[in-house]
Amino acid sequence: MTSVLSIAHIDTGRELRGGQEQLLSLARGLFLRGHEQLLACPAGSPLEARARQEGLAVLCLPPFTPGAVLRLRRQLRDGAFQVVHAHDARGHTLSWLASAGLPVCRVASRLVAFPPRHTTVHRFKYSRTCHGVIALSESVRRVLLEAGVPDTRVEVIPAGIEIPSGLPSADGRRCARAAWGVGEDDFVAGHVGAFTAEKGQDVALDAAVLVARRLPRFRLVLAGEGPLRSAFATLAKVRLAGEAARLLGFVENLEEFFAGLDLFIMPSRSEAWGLVALHAMARGLPVVASRVGGLPEIVEDGVTGWLVPPGSPQALAEAIAAAAADPERLRLLGSNARARAQLFSAERTVERTEDFYRRMLARTGGR
């Protein structure tokens, strides 16, 4: 019987985005494997609410102040934690300050693929303030190595998903399309994500203009919230006269969202991994994705979808048009996509993370 680990997770995000969903998935899997866990997160955050709903022990943190550091330090000391896992950049700093001198193994997750602004600081942070780094993808790993972080400290562990038992139903497809005002014979491409510059919804809208000229029954559905949503909504009305695009806002039922689509798109300018693309693929949807970050590690060009240059509405439009023109190939790529998604299960992510914890503890002589 393997020993039980005592793990403290730290995340300082005040929104529930991909990183927080990954943390919850990991904590859920570690709980099922019998490990003791504490989640330290901001008081009143969506992550706190979700964690409590799932029965996780929670330590509510005040804003990043000396008081927050001392409170976390007392909890780490009194709880005799073995592993302190920071899941975001500020949480990484908090982990180091709160656990300095304590007999713990510090692990940090790196979830973004953009190059650091200050290489020296980056190298120090990931080489000296933690014992091991989990990189979300090979793309993230390369950024860390280029900044001078030793290869021996970095482990690539992609985030996985819970694989649905089957494909979306025909009833689910009809319900979703009826809610969107989209016809059964329309070709619908969709995306879900925060409306930020790096996600590329503006590229999707410009591509939709080009596709709509060739395919009158084309529809683009964008879900999510974010700082640029209102600007993009205005752009959609001006460029597409409100006909070819639907901006749904926050969508709680992603199963229904995916059911209504023929194709999923990821027009990102930067993407460390692309978890939502895996969710789409697991539901039998081919994906058109930018050739950036970790997306080429998920989407196989010509096998599970299409890879296009980032920031190119023309290339994205050509791929969408090609998908719409060949329904048989679209179905084949969708079947391939579902098979590939099954290689990235949440259970596998949990197993690899647990193994990494144990190896880091053995290396550091952790208790």
Buried (B, 14 or more C-beta within 10 A) or exposed (E): EEEEBBBBBBBBBEEBBBBBBBBBBBBBBBBEEEBBBBBBBBEEBBBBEBBEEEEBBBBBBEEBEEEBBEBBBEBBBEBEBBBBBBBBBEBBBBBBBBBEEEEBBBBBBBBBBEEBEEEEEBBBBBBEBBBBBBBBBBBBBBBBBEBEBEEEBBBBBBBBBEBBEEBBEEEBBEBBBEEBEBEEEBBBBBBBBBBBEBBBBBBBBBBBBBBBEEBEEBBBBBBBBBEBBEEBBEBBEEBBEEEBBBBBEEBEEBEBBBBBBBBBBBBBBBBBBBBBBBBBBBBBBBBBBBBBBBBBBBBBBEBBBBBBEBBBBEBBBBBBBEBBEEEEEBEBBBBBBBBBBBEBBBBBBBBBBBEBBBEBBEEBEBE
